[in-house]
Amino acid sequence: MKLSGPFLFILAVLLIDAIGIGVVFPIMPDLMDRVGAGTTAEGALWSGILMAAYAAAMFLFGPVIGGLSDACGRRLILILALVTLTIDYVIMALAQTYWVLLVGRIVAGVAGATYITATAYISDISRPEERGAAFGMIGAAFGIGFVLGPALGGLASGLSITAPFWIAAALSAMNVLFGLLILPESLPSEKRRTFSRRDINPFATIIGAFAIPGLAVPLVCILIFEFANMVYVTLWAFWGREVFGWNGVTIGLSLSAYGILAAAVQAGMLPFMTRRLGDFRTLVIAIIAGIIGMAGFGIATAVWMVVIFLPIAALSDMAPPLITAFAANRVGDDQQGLVQGVIAALSSMATVVAPLALTGVFEYSVSKSWLYLPGAPFLVGAILTLAILPLVWRLRD
């Protein structure tokens, strides 16, 4: 596919956004210590509540934002979302209590349109046969961001626990400026649709999307896969501290290593494999790799095991853009924002429940169970990913 100026700009926006998100991950255990969350297991649980609050806000507003971008255009909605994210990082930097952090996460959830609208933008400027690879490039941008973000966050935390938030705020402000100066509109007025009351109700929007022929299966796959995959975001830092005694710098570097692998997979392997094998076969490989990776981390007791399973797990990052492409290709141009908003809302539903459930599994397996098994949440994720293989099989052409 042709890498046009707007496409490259959207990738740059998402790259900077991912850096802003990634700088926070390595400091979550220390941040929970700062607000008095208790032990590592208890801190993981409180951190899970923050993630659930973010996801709940995104669930409620995701379809609304997607519908607004279909009605008003992508550029305006994207810039407003970036402004909101900038404000959120400032709130997080100034927070002295857990409850202020919670408010900040809710604000960030409302601004989840950064990803939703950017994905709809890519749908606007890509041909149907190019969307799998195009969405993979979005994943690659996030992967590179997660290379730089966690490493930067881990190093910046040596200066101050709030330094990563100020860095994230500055990067988001840069995105706002770039959007105002450079980004063109991708959705012409004749292709827009009217925003309706139905767009305000996320449940009605989701139900309506499931009624679109052929869309239910990829949507269910997204929901379950995103639930299982939340184990990395939710528990990697706490799992690394519990099993290996990692500090913020080591956690950041390990996440950066994963980001390098994910970027290589999505920018290099995904386009190659889809050309050679097609979207469906590549998706099956990604799902199987996800199962093996999660199961491996579930039983890992040494760093060399992490090194082995990390590249296998990275292959699973091909799954979300491919499933998203299957969904996008089943609707018209005037419904791309709607579908991306529903996908974001379903991912948010998974993100509301998964941090609470998986951190609960972690706390129980570490401190309350007769069997000490810190990797139990990864094993749960592997079982869930295995369960969607029959549904994935139904996506074959």
Secondary structure, DSSP 4 states (H G I P E B T S, - for coil): ----HHHHHHHHHHHHHHHHHHTTGGGHHHHHHHTT--SHHHHHHHHHHHHHHHHHHHHHHHHHHHHHHHHH-HHHHHHHHHHHHHHHHHHHHH--SHHHHHHHHHHHHHTTHHHHHHHHHHHHHS-GGGHHHHHHHHHHHHHHHHHHHHHHHHHHTTT-TTHHHHHHHHHHHHHHHHHHHHPPP-S-GGG-----GGGG-HHHHHHHHHHSTTTHHHHHHHHHHHHHHHHHHHHHHHHHHHHH---HHHHHHHHHHHHHHHHHIIIIIHHHHHHHHHHHHHHHHHHHHHHHHHHHHHH--SHHHHHHHHHHHHHGGGHHHHHHHHHHTTS-GGGHHHHHHHHHHHHHHHHHHHHHHHHHHHHIIIIISSS--TTHHHHHHHHHHHHTHHHHHTT--
